Each structure stands twice: as structure tokens, then as C-alpha cells.
Amino acid sequence: MNDNTFQFFSGSDIYTLLTMEKCIEAMHEAFSALSHGKVVMPPRMRLMMEEDNANALFMPVYLPGSKTVGVKTVTNNIDNISRNLPIVHAMMMIFDSVTGVPLAVLNGEAITAMRTGAVSGLATSLLAREDSRTAAIIGTGTQGETQLEAVCAARPITKAYVFDLNVDKARDFAKTMSEKLHIEVVSAASPADLAEADVVCTATPSQRPVFDDTHLKKGVHINGVGSYKPDMLEVPAETTARAKVVVDRMESCLAEAGDLAQPLAQGVFTREHIHGELGDVATKKISSRENDEEITFFKSVGVAVQDLVCANLVIAMAKEKKLGTTLTL
Ligand SMILES: NC(=O)c1ccc[n+]([C@@H]2O[C@H](COP(=O)([O-])OP(=O)(O)OC[C@H]3O[C@@H](n4cnc5c(N)ncnc54)[C@H](O)[C@@H]3O)[C@@H](O)[C@H]2O)c1
């Protein structure tokens, strides 16, 4: 009998229960299911809140194989930068898809950060050079942290350069992350430091390129997570034009990612230039990196199945570790 209870997981519960390695494995599962047509995931709905220079995203997903259905609601408030608040806030609800019984409510910011890092980790493990040792993180906010963690989980990184418009923030990030990951993390002294990076992650709300194409190393892999609207852009069009471009989901990226929508609209390249989806690389339907010279670019806007597999991982781990709070509806 349903006793009307469900589990609540705070950000601290989620960070205690999840490891980046497990989340990357969960992403492999999620993107393989997507590639095999085993995910029901309508395009997310974006509600514009123009008066507040903000938007809200509603992201439903049903994964029949896991017997769960869920929805995450995310708010994006760009002006929070000047308020010294994070841009992103989010909550997620999970239900048993057989009975419809509510299972859990989760802090969506922690789920978002872990799954956004983890998908870049998966892309890095599939696309970056095996011998990648140096990373660069552009944007040292919430996502920047899990981007670096994920890249380190996917490749034997020993050094990372970090860049942010806010130099003090980059310096604090470098100190915290070098202690957390036991690698050398330095606040970059000049944009030219990028030339040492084997893997670059961009995690900013920028509307202009956040690096110069000429500074990139040969054979670099780029994870671009920041641009999720057509007017946002982080990666120079010249870079995208000469890269092997892999996306999380084609229809979402074409509709939402300024990194692709803008050069496509300007005729810099055509739709055929985009190599394909990450799930199809994971299931080997399409090729991965083919040599040490090519530039690979993984563009993600974030898809709901990432959230659901991470939330399901939290629920499973919580049963083992007896964590979470039981609430009654
Ligand atoms: N792809 C996805 O799945 C996904 C998921 C979550 C968030 N996002 C997006 O990622 C971006 C970052 O999110 P966050 O939660 O880390 O935000 P945040 O506010 O915590 O951090 C963003 C950081 O970028 C810095 N920044 C802004 N413009 C910059 C520039 N031109 N060069 C260098 N640094 C710059 C800011 O100073 C800030 O430190 C946002 O656009 C967000 O919407 C994408």
C-alpha cells in the first residue's frame, strides 16, 4: 500500500552519494539508450520571463527500462551574476512509471552540475586524445567545477589552467580545485596559456567567443556547455568549422545552441558538418576521434535523460547508504 511518502535529497546528500565515475557510467547508459530509441523525451519547454531577463526550462523524460518518469524545472537568471548569486536554480521530481507513485524530490542544481560534468566526462573519454594531460576551464562557476572533475575522471590530467572574467573567482577556484583533485590548478596569466591545453571546457553564459581560435593546441578536445540559447556563443565559428562536432542531441542543439545556430545561419558551414550525436559515438554507430591532429568539439545543451539517470543513481545509492529524508505528501 502507498503510504504517501517520498524521499527528499538535498544538494549535500547528492554530492555525498554520487561519484563522478559512477555518473559518467550512468551517462554512457543514458546516451546508449537514447541512441537505441529507448528514451521518451519531448523537447524541453522554455518559458521566457522577459521582464526579469530570465527563463524557466521544463524537462520531462520517461525511461521505460528504469520504470521511472521525471521532470526537472530549471530557472536561468543571467542578472544573478551582478547579484552574486548562481545563474541556475533547479528542482527535480521522480515518479514510479508503473504505479505513478512519487518516489523523490531532489535538489536540481546538484543533479544538473553532476550530470553536466558527467556528460563532458563521457565525451572526453570517447573523443579526447588518450594522452591528454593538461586541461583548461573557461568559466569557474558551478559547472566549471564539475567540468574539471569530469575531465580528470576521464583522462590522466596533471595540470589545469582556469580562466574567468572575475579574476579573484578564478584564483579561489584554482586553490579549491587543486586541493580537491590533487592536481596543479592555476589561474591563467594570459589567454595564450590555452595553447597548452589538451582538453578545454567552456562553461560561461557568454554571447561572444571566450577564446581565440589561434591559441588552440593541435588535436585539442573541447566541451562546450555554456550556450543553450541561439544568442549565446562561446566557441569561435572558425574552431567549430574545423572541428569534428558531436552534439548531445541533434534537434536540441540545432534549435538552442548559438555555437551552432549562429555559424549555420551565417553560412560558415552546413548542417552536414555536424558529425552526429554522442549516443551514436558511444554505441559505435559513428566514428570517434580518428587521429591525434583533429580537433573534436562536444556541444551540449543538456537533455532530461541525463537528469533521470543521475536521480535514479541517487535513489539507488541512498538505499544502500541510508541517506535522504522521508517526507509525507
Ligand atoms: N549544457 C548544459 O547542460 C548546462 C547545464 C547547466 C548550465 N549550463 C550553462 O552553463 C553556463 C554556466 O553555468 P554555471 O551554473 O556554471 O554559472 P555560474 O554563474 O556559476 O558561472 C559562470 C561563470 O562564467 C564566468 N564568465 C562569464 N562570462 C565569461 C567569459 N566571457 N569568459 C570567462 N568567464 C566568463 C562568470 O564570471 C562566472 O564565474 C550558463 O550559461 C548555464 O546556463 C549548461
The ligand as a MOL file (V3000), in Angstrom:
LIG
                    3D

  0  0  0     0  0            999 V3000
M  V30 BEGIN CTAB
M  V30 COUNTS 44 48 0 0 0
M  V30 BEGIN ATOM
M  V30 1 N 24.8430 22.3240 -21.1820 0
M  V30 2 C 24.2290 22.0980 -20.0430 0
M  V30 3 O 23.7120 21.0030 -19.8030 0
M  V30 4 C 24.2180 23.1600 -18.9710 0
M  V30 5 C 23.8530 22.8320 -17.6670 0
M  V30 6 C 23.8930 23.8180 -16.6920 0
M  V30 7 C 24.2720 25.1240 -17.0040 0
M  V30 8 N 24.5870 25.4110 -18.3040 0 CHG=1
M  V30 9 C 25.0020 26.7790 -18.6860 0
M  V30 10 O 26.3970 26.8910 -18.3890 0
M  V30 11 C 26.7160 28.2700 -18.1330 0
M  V30 12 C 27.4690 28.3680 -16.8020 0
M  V30 13 O 26.6250 27.9350 -15.7490 0
M  V30 14 P 27.0770 27.9910 -14.2110 0
M  V30 15 O 25.9960 27.3460 -13.4420 0
M  V30 16 O 28.4580 27.4850 -14.0570 0 CHG=-1
M  V30 17 O 27.0820 29.5680 -13.9610 0
M  V30 18 P 27.9190 30.3850 -12.8510 0
M  V30 19 O 27.2880 31.7180 -12.7500 0
M  V30 20 O 28.0680 29.5790 -11.6260 0
M  V30 21 O 29.3670 30.5740 -13.5340 0
M  V30 22 C 29.5820 31.2260 -14.7670 0
M  V30 23 C 30.9780 31.8200 -14.7190 0
M  V30 24 O 31.3430 32.2690 -16.0290 0
M  V30 25 C 32.0880 33.4870 -15.8790 0
M  V30 26 N 32.0800 34.1720 -17.1730 0
M  V30 27 C 31.0570 34.8230 -17.7610 0
M  V30 28 N 31.4330 35.2550 -18.9920 0
M  V30 29 C 32.7170 34.8550 -19.1700 0
M  V30 30 C 33.6560 34.9980 -20.2300 0
M  V30 31 N 33.3490 35.6290 -21.3580 0
M  V30 32 N 34.9050 34.4640 -20.0600 0
M  V30 33 C 35.2390 33.8300 -18.9070 0
M  V30 34 N 34.3830 33.6820 -17.8740 0
M  V30 35 C 33.1400 34.1710 -18.0070 0
M  V30 36 C 31.4000 34.2050 -14.7540 0
M  V30 37 O 32.2350 35.1910 -14.1730 0
M  V30 38 C 31.1010 33.0520 -13.8080 0
M  V30 39 O 32.1660 32.8270 -12.9060 0
M  V30 40 C 25.3660 29.0080 -18.1500 0
M  V30 41 O 25.1720 29.5680 -19.4210 0
M  V30 42 C 24.3710 27.8990 -17.8920 0
M  V30 43 O 23.0710 28.1910 -18.3240 0
M  V30 44 C 24.5810 24.4660 -19.2760 0
M  V30 END ATOM
M  V30 BEGIN BOND
M  V30 1 1 1 2
M  V30 2 2 2 3
M  V30 3 1 2 4
M  V30 4 1 4 5
M  V30 5 2 4 44
M  V30 6 2 5 6
M  V30 7 1 6 7
M  V30 8 2 7 8
M  V30 9 1 8 9
M  V30 10 1 8 44
M  V30 11 1 9 10
M  V30 12 1 9 42
M  V30 13 1 10 11
M  V30 14 1 11 12
M  V30 15 1 11 40
M  V30 16 1 12 13
M  V30 17 1 13 14
M  V30 18 2 14 15
M  V30 19 1 14 16
M  V30 20 1 14 17
M  V30 21 1 17 18
M  V30 22 2 18 19
M  V30 23 1 18 20
M  V30 24 1 18 21
M  V30 25 1 21 22
M  V30 26 1 22 23
M  V30 27 1 23 24
M  V30 28 1 23 38
M  V30 29 1 24 25
M  V30 30 1 25 26
M  V30 31 1 25 36
M  V30 32 1 26 27
M  V30 33 1 26 35
M  V30 34 2 27 28
M  V30 35 1 28 29
M  V30 36 1 29 30
M  V30 37 2 29 35
M  V30 38 1 30 31
M  V30 39 2 30 32
M  V30 40 1 32 33
M  V30 41 2 33 34
M  V30 42 1 34 35
M  V30 43 1 36 37
M  V30 44 1 36 38
M  V30 45 1 38 39
M  V30 46 1 40 41
M  V30 47 1 40 42
M  V30 48 1 42 43
M  V30 END BOND
M  V30 END CTAB
M  END
